[in-house]
Amino acid sequence: MSLPHSMRRFGTLPAVAALGLCLSAGTATAGNLGIAGKISSLGYGLEADYVLSDRFSVRGQINQYDYDDTFEEDGIDYDGTLDLSTFGVLLDWHPFGGGFRVSAGGFSVDNELSGVGSGVGTYDIGDSTYTVDESDNLKVNALIELGDGFKPYLGLGWGHSPANKGGLLLSFDVGILFQGSPSAALDVTGTATDEGTGLTVDFSTDPTVQEEVRKEEQNLEDEVKDFDLYPVISFGVGWRF
């Protein structure tokens, strides 16, 4: 299965509030506040960090990205959209007092993949194969929740040293976002010809084909099950005030 990449709007008010707290705190002690732009496997982002001590700092960040593409699963071609949207709060421990850091925290996650499949052709749904012609108007709406709610994060990285009181800010992080098991939902409408029986079936009303739809949902979940552990790789450039 070839997946596209994109993102959805999410939680901007809490994110802005958290960044605002960092900004207001930073005005008290020059050099403690850093602002950076980020690019990562979570999308494009904005991050504020604040030095708490010579060993600890805290970060708040927003990430978002939208991308449309096509993907195929079980012979069905979907026009798809991957929506990624996260807001995170991380505590950084600098064990040696330098740029190296160990990070722990969490992200409010709203990541999903949606797609629409339609048109004439052959569709494998569940354990059955269906033929669709121009009179059938079959439409397959798929929604895969890759992650939803507050999810933990662990990572390692390199960024500012707490002893660095100002200037250019560069950062690099690798980690794992524990999104949980993805879930899939399919809504199939219209008619098609069951190749096994040669009969025309209506996906909106036929309980037998609805069972095949539920099997196809499980097939989709099996395809994306590895997304429960989402790898995060990020780069950042900014300025410490």
Helices and strands as residue ranges (DSSP letters): H 12-26, E 33-40, E 43-51, E 56-73, E 76-93, E 100-118, E 121-125, E 128-132, E 139-158, E 167-178, E 183-189, E 191-194, E 200-202, H 207-223, G 225-228, E 229-240
